[in-house]
Amino acid sequence: MTPEHSRSGAGDRVALVTGGASGIGAAVVAAYAAEGTRVAVLDRDERALTGAGGDLHVAADVTDPVAVEEAVATVVREAGRLDALVGCAGTATIAPALDIDLAGWARTLEVNLTGTFVVARAVARHLAAHGGGRIVTIASQAARVGLEGHVAYAASKAGLLGMTRTLALEWGPLGITVNTVSPTVVLTPLARPNWENAAGEALRAQIPVGRFAEPEEVAAAVLYLTGPGAAMVSGHDLVVDGGYTVR
C-alpha cells in the first residue's frame, strides 16, 4: 500500500481473496482474520462460500469480466474500501504434453492466467483511484522448473511471472505493488492425501528442508507482501519451496 495506507491499522484494511473458500485461499483468509484485516472472499463455488471464513462473500467466476467487475464493486460498496487483492483461484489439467486435451489446456490458462489478470485489472482500477494498494497472486515452483505432466499448469504459472513484472512496471506509478508467491507442494486438506505415497516421498527427498509447505506458510508470505514492511517490494516472486528450485 501507499505510505498513507501503510499507516492504517490492520482493522482498517480490506483484502479481497479469490479462491478463498478452500486451500491456500482459505489459509490466507484465516491469516488476515487473525491480524484483524477485514476479508472479502470471492469464489465460484457458492456452496463452499457458505462455510468460508471472512467478512463478506461474493460468488463469481474469475474468467467472467462482467461478473468480476460487479463483484469488486460489491466489495467496495459493502466494505467501504479495498486495499489488497490476493489471487488464489486456480485449476490444473495434469497430463503428458503429447496427450493433454486442448480443452484442459485452454481451461487451465483461462483460469490461472486470464482470470487472474481479469480480477487484477478490475481491482487495480479501484486502487488507482484511491491512493494505491497491493496485489499478490499465487504462482508455483512449476513456473521456474520443469515438472512432468504439468505443461499447461507450468505455462499458466510462468505466464503469471511475466505478467506480474509488467503490471508492477505499469502500475507502480499508481501506487500499486504487484508480486507473486511461488510455493512447492502445499499440504492443503485436499492435496495432502495425494502425496502420502511413494511419489510424495520421492519428491520430498528432493527438497533441501525435507518436507512440503503448509498452507499457513504460504499465507505468511502473502501477508508480508501486502503488509507495511513490503512497501518497496514489487515485481518480485517470493519462492516458498524449501530450496527445491535452487538446484
N, C-alpha and C positions, 0 to 999 in steps of 0.2 A: 504494500500500500504506500501511498504518498506519505511524507512526514506527518501531514495532518491526520491521515488515517491511523498512522502508527501510534499516535499519542492517545488514541481512543482505547479504552479498556476492552478486554475480550467480550464482555457482556454487551458492548455497544456495536459489535460487529455482526454481520450476517454473511454466512457462506452458503453457496449452492453446491450440492454434491450430486452429480449424475451417477446412476447405478448405485445409489446409496442404500438400497433396500437389502443388499446382501454383500457377502465377500469383503473385498478391500474397502469398498464404498461404505459398508456398514461400520467397519472399524474406524474409518475417518470420521463418520458422523458421531460415533461414541467418543472419540478423542476430542472433537470440538465441544461436545456437550460437557465433557469433564472439565474443560477450561472455561466454560461459561459463554462460548460463542453460540449464537443462535444459528440453527441449521435448517435449510430448506432441502428436502430430498426429492430429486427427480428420478423417476423410474418408469419404464413402460409397463411393468407388471403391477397392475392395480391391486391384486390380491396380496402381493408381497409388501406393498406400501402400507397396508392396514396394520402390519406388525412391525413396521420400521420405526427407528428412533427419529430424533429430530423434532423440530417445532412446526414445520409446515411440509405438507406432502403435495406434489403435483405430478400427475400422470402425463407422460409424453414420450414419444419415440424420438430419439436424438437425430434420426435421419429425416424427420419431417420439419422443414424450416418454419412452416406456419405454426405448427404446434409448439415448437421451441420458442418462437417469439412470444406466443401467448403465455407460455409457462413462465418465462423470465419476467414478463410484465406482471403476472400474478404474484410472483415472489416479491417484486419491488413494491407493488401496491399493498400486499398483506404485511410484509415485514418492515416496510418503510425505508429500506435501503438495501444495498447489496455491495459487499466489499471483496468477495473472493469466489472463484469458481474452481472446483476440483472435478475433473473429468475422469470418472471411473467406469463409465458404461463401456462394455466391450463384449466381443464374442470371438469364437475361433472355429475354423474348419481345419481339422488336423488330418493330413493325408500326404503321401509322397507326391512330389511335383508332377510326375508322369501320370498320376491317377486322379488328381484333385478335380472335383466337379467345379466347373466355372461359375455355377450359381453360388457355391460355397465360397469361392474366391471373391466374387463380387460382393456378397453379403458381409464378409469379414472386413473388406476395405471400406464398404459403405458405413458400417457401424463404427469401426475403430478409428478411421481416418476422416472420412467426410463428416460423420456425425459429430466427432469431436470438434471439427472446425465450425460446423453449424452452430453449436452451442457457444463456443468461444467467441465467435463474431457477434452473436446476439448479446452476450454478456458484456463484451468489450464496448459496444455502442453505449451501453448504460454507464459503464465505469468511466469512459472518456468524458461523459457529460457531467460527472460528479466527482472529479478530482483524482481518478485512477483507482487502482486495486491490484489484485493478484490473480493469476491464472496458473493452475498446475494440472497436468494430465498424467495419467499412468501409462507409461510405455512398457518396456520389458528388456531383459537381457537379450531377448531374441532380436532386438534392434541392432545389437553390436556383434553377436557371434552367430554362426550357423547352427541351427538345430534341426535335425532330421524330422520331416513331416510337418514342419512349421512354415512352409513357404508363404502362404497367404498371411498368416499372423505376423511373421517377421517383416514382410513387406509393409504391412499396415503400421507396425510399431516403428520401423525405420523411417517411414514417412512422417510420423509424429515428430521425430527429432529434427528433421529438416524444416517442417512447418513451424516448430517452436522457435527455431533460430530466426526465421523470417518475421514471425509475429513479434518477437522480442525487439527486433530492429525497427519495425514499423510502429509498434505501439508504445515503445519506451518513452518517446516524447509526449505521449498522452498520459503518462503517469502509471502505466500498466507494466508489471513484470510478468514474464511468461516462462515457465520452466516445466521440466518433466521429471518423473521419478521412475527409474527402471529397476524393478525387483527381479530376483531369481524366482524359483517356485515359491509360492506363498501358501502356507497351510491354512487356507480358509476351511470352514466346515465341509464345503462341497468338494474341495480339492484333496483334502487330507487322505481319504480312503484310496485315492488313485495312486498314491505314492508309497503306500505301505506294502511294498513288494520288492522284488529283485531289481527292477528298473529304478525304483526310488533309491535303493541302497547304492547302486552304481553311480547315479547322478550325485548323491550326497558325498560320495567319496572324492568327487572332482572339485568340490567346493572347499577352499582352504580352511574355513572355520568349521567344516564338518557337519553342517545342518542346513535346512531350508529356513526361509524367513517366516516370521509370524505376522499376521495382519497388522497388529499393533505397531510393529517396527516400521512398516511402510507408512502407516498413519503418522507416526512421529516425524518422518521425513517431510511429509506433506505439511504438517503444522509448522515446521521450521520454515519452509519456503513461503508460507503465507503469513508468517509472523514478522514482528518488527525487526528481528535480527537479520533478515534476509532482504532488506530493502535495496541492497546493491547487487543482488544475485538475479540475473536474467539471461535467458538463452542457454541455461545450463541443464544438463541431465544428471541428476543425482542418482548414482547407482547403489542399490541396496541388494548386493548379491554375495556377500561374504567373500569377495575376492575372485569369484568364478571367472569374470571376464578379463582379469589381468594377465592371463596366460598369453 
